[in-house]
Amino acid sequence: MPAPERVAKWVSQNYPRPVVDAEWLSDCCDWISSTYNISPSNDFHDFITYVEAQLLQSNLEDSMVPGTGLDAGLVRIEERPVPRRPRGRGGKPSSRVTRKPKGEPRQRHTTGPVPLLVEIRSITEIAHSAFSLLNIHQTRLDRADLGLAVEPQGRQDQGQQDEDQGPIPRFPRGMLRFELSDGHTLFQAIEFRTMPDVVLGDTPLGFK
């Protein structure tokens, strides 16, 4: 049985790309109706709140239609032959550098005007050394075993604390690199504007 028309319309308007799989949405609506004993005709607001929660907690590989998200051509590496250097006298390679013709515009690609729902597959801090991140990671593991709380955000810059005591330290924040997915296409992304809601060590993988 297909999902109620009003629910399907709301989902397509608020999450247009990738397209939500009709079978997944139908099963989701059936589960919500049987679990919470509500229907979209009588409690639409509560019903759609549960639908949205299930969608954002789902694996996009299961809930989305393949090929309806990011254009794969934007992330595909084109295999182009390496241009040959011009040859000088005697057939020897010339030292003259080949340059891109002047006036040729740089091609710019975007995901388009329609919002795209993606999930985080991996997070990496690229503005700090791997050595410092590894040390903090080990400290977090050691202090988590002792049942200590995470260090408050405002205490990160109050000086170095004793290495053997204190709350669980936070990872330093500079610039994050992500591996993102629309459920079927993986691609790399770099944070060019700080997103305070995304925190290395706190934000779970799968976050939308």
N, C-alpha and C positions, 0 to 999 in steps of 0.2 A: 504494500500500500504506500503510495507516494506521500511525502511530507505535506502538511497543510499548505495551501497556496499562499496564505498570508505570511507564514513562517519562511517559506522558500523565497518569497519576494523580499522580505527584510534581509535575509542572509545575502542574497545577490546584490542588494543595494549597498550594504555595509561592508561586505567582503567580496568585491567583484573579481579579484584575481589573487590566486588561482581560483577556478570554479570549484565550488564545493560539490563533492560527489553526491548524486541524488540518492543512491542506495544508503550511503553512510548517514545522510541527513534523515532519511526515513527511519532507519534503525535508531538513531539518536532520539527522535521525537517519540517513538514507541517506548523506548526505555524511560524517558522522562515522564511520560504519561503514566506508566505502570508503577514507577518508583515513587513519584511525588503526588500521584492521584490528581493531576491538574490537566487542563486542556487549553489550547491556545484560544479557543472561542470564548472561554470564561475568564481565564487569567493570562492574557497575552503577555503582559509585562513580565510577570514572574516566569512564564514559560520560556520566553525569548532570552531571559537572563541565564537560565539553565543551558539553553542551546549554545549561547555565546561562550559560557564557561567551558562546556565540553569541547567546543571547537578549538579554543585557545589552549586547552590541555592535551589535545590530540596530537598524534604524529601526523604531520601534513602528508606524509607518504600514504597514509591510510584514508585521510578525509578529503583529499583533493584529486581532481581529474588531471592526469598527466598531460603535459604540453599546453596547459592553459595559464601558466604563470610567467616566469621570466623567459624572454626570447632566448633560446639556446645559442643563437648566432652572436649574441652580445658577449658570451663568455667562451666561445669556441676559439681555440688557437688555430689560426689559419697557417697551413703549411705552405710557405712560399719559398721558391728557390732563392738561394743567396746570389745577389747580383755579382757578375764578374767584374773585376777591376779592369779598366782600359789598359791595353798593352802599349808599351812604348816601342822603341826601335829594337830590332832583333828578337821580337816576340816576348821580351821580358815585361813583367807587370810594371805599370807606371806607378810612380809615387804620388800622383795626383789623386786627391780624395774626391770621390763621387758624392755630390750633394743633392739634396732634394730640390727640385725645381722651385724657383721663387714664385710666390703668388699662389701656390697650391694650398688650399685651406686644410687645416687639421680636422679630421673627422671626429665628431663628438656623438657619443651614444648615451641615451638615457633609457630608463625603464618605462617612459611614457607618462601621460597625465593621469592614468588610472592607478590608484593605490595598489600596492603589491604586498601581500602578507607573506612574511618569511619567518623562519625560525633559526635560532642560533645553534650551530653544531659545534663550534669551538670558539674560545676567546683567548687571545694572547696579548700581553703587554709588550709593546715594541719600543717604548721610550726609555726602558731601564734594562740593565744588563741581566742576562740569564742567571749569572752567579748570585746577584742580590735577590732575585725572585726565588731562586732555589733555597736560599737561606731562610727567607721569610716563610716559604712553604713548609720547610722542616720545622720551624718554630711553631707554626700554626698546628701542625700535627702533634707536636709534643705537648703543647698547652691544651689542645682539645682533649687529649687523653686524661688531663687533670681536671677536666670539667670546667675550665675557665671560660668567661664570656668574651665576645669579640670586642676589641678596643673601640670606644666611641669615636665617631668621625672627627670631632673637634680636638682630640688629644693626639693626633698623628704628628703635629708639628711642635709639641711641647718638649722636645729634646729626647735623646735616647734613654730608654729605660733599662733597668737591670735585665740582662739577658735571661736570667733564671727566674724572674717573677714578672707579674703584670698580666694584663689581659691579652687575648689573642690579637696579634698585630694585623693590620690591614695591608694588602698589597699596595705599593706605590702606584699613583695614577698619573699617566702621561698621555699616551695614545694607544688605543686598542685596535687590534686587528681581528677580524671575524671570518669564520667560514659559515656562510648562510645557505639556506636551502628553501626552495618553494615546495619541497616535498619530493621533487624529482630532478632538479638541477642544482648542483652545488656551485658556489662562486665565492670569491674572496671580496672582502670589503674592509676599508680602513675608516676609522672614526676621525672626521675632520672637524667636527664640532662636538664638544663634550656632551655626553648623555649621562647625566647624574644618576639615572635610574638603573644603569647597567654597571655593575661593580664586579670586578674580577674576584672570584672566590665566594661571592654571595649569589650572583645571578645564576640560576640553574640553566643547564643546557636544555634546549627545547623552548626557551623563552621566545615569545613572538614579538 
